[in-house]
Amino acid sequence: MTVAFALWVFSDDRASSIREKIPAAREEAVSALKAIDKREVSTEQGSIVENAEVPIPDDQQMGSGNKSFDFDAKAIHSFSHSVTHGDNRAPSVAEYQPRVLPSANELSDPERYQRYEARQEEQLKLAFVIAAEDKIKTMETAIERAKAEGMDKEQLDEGIRKLEGIRAMKQQLEQEMDIVEAGNNPSP
């Protein structure tokens, strides 16, 4: 179901008409499942047809056809608002930095082009190191809060592994680029 269809279905008075159609749709789905009694399986030797047992859910599993559905109007509104206006809890998207394209001289000379590629790689590594500093601080705070709130040990360990991976990559890139830890790192 697409987001637009979900919004249409659950908006205003359309939800009540959909609720009325659910039992008929359920019956249609069950009869379609019952109609599927064979399937064709392709193999290297050709294709074979075998009987397929399709489990048909009973009324208890599906609920009665007269079951009414409770729709949470606040949740529906929140969902539709986040679709049209975005989710304020989502992290902000970094400002787009257009890539500096190689000049005609760099494209024509292999040595110059290699220097161009080296500059691009250096800028990418430096951008990672700078972004990692903020991410490490954010993750440390989140891990401490998760510990205080009693988060599941498995999830906590996963967060710690990710944090250590970011730290290790940052340290490796700093060593490769000879960046000093004094906090006066150049900007990309």
BELGIWO-V160865 format. One record per backbone hydrogen bond with DSSP energy under -0.5 kcal/mol. CO is the residue of the C=O (numbers start at 1). NH is the residue of the N-H. E is the energy in kcal/mol with one decimal. If there is no record, write none. Layout:
co = (CO CO)
nh = (NH NH)
e = (E E)
//
This chain:
co = (2 3 4 5 6 7 8 11 11 12 13 14 15 16 17 18 18 19 21 22 23 24 25 26 27 28 29 30 31 32 33 35 37 39 41 43 46 48 50 51 52 53 55 58 59 64 69 70 71 72 73 74 75 76 77 78 79 80 81 82 86 87 96 99 103 104 105 108 109 110 111 112 113 114 115 116 117 118 119 120 121 122 123 124 125 126 127 128 129 130 131 132 133 134 135 136 137 138 139 140 141 142 143 144 145 146 147 152 153 154 155 156 157 158 159 160 161 162 163 164 165 166 167 168 169 170 171 172 173 174 174 175 180)
nh = (6 7 8 9 10 11 11 14 15 15 17 18 19 20 21 21 22 23 25 26 27 28 29 30 31 32 33 34 35 36 36 37 52 50 48 46 43 41 39 53 54 55 57 62 63 67 71 72 73 76 77 78 79 80 81 82 83 84 85 86 88 90 98 101 107 108 109 110 113 114 115 116 117 118 119 120 121 122 123 124 125 126 127 128 129 130 131 132 133 134 135 136 137 138 139 140 141 142 143 144 145 146 147 148 149 151 150 156 157 158 159 160 161 162 163 164 165 166 167 168 169 170 171 172 173 174 175 176 177 178 179 178 183)
e = (-2.5 -2.7 -2.2 -3.1 -2.4 -0.7 -0.6 -1.7 -0.6 -0.7 -1.1 -2.1 -2.4 -1.5 -1.0 -0.6 -1.2 -0.5 -2.3 -2.5 -2.3 -2.3 -2.3 -2.4 -2.5 -2.0 -2.2 -2.2 -1.5 -0.8 -0.6 -1.2 -1.1 -1.9 -2.5 -1.2 -3.2 -2.9 -1.6 -0.5 -0.9 -0.7 -0.6 -2.4 -2.2 -1.7 -0.6 -0.5 -1.0 -2.4 -2.5 -2.5 -2.6 -2.7 -2.6 -2.4 -1.9 -1.8 -3.1 -1.5 -0.6 -1.6 -0.6 -0.7 -2.2 -1.7 -1.5 -0.6 -2.4 -2.1 -1.9 -2.3 -2.6 -2.3 -2.3 -2.2 -2.4 -2.5 -2.4 -2.1 -2.5 -2.4 -2.4 -2.0 -2.4 -2.4 -2.4 -2.8 -1.4 -1.0 -2.2 -2.9 -1.7 -2.4 -2.8 -2.6 -2.0 -2.3 -2.7 -2.2 -2.3 -2.5 -2.4 -2.2 -2.0 -2.6 -1.0 -2.4 -2.8 -1.8 -2.1 -2.3 -2.5 -2.2 -2.3 -2.6 -2.2 -2.2 -2.5 -2.7 -2.3 -2.6 -2.7 -2.5 -2.6 -2.5 -2.2 -2.4 -2.2 -0.6 -2.4 -0.7 -0.6)
//
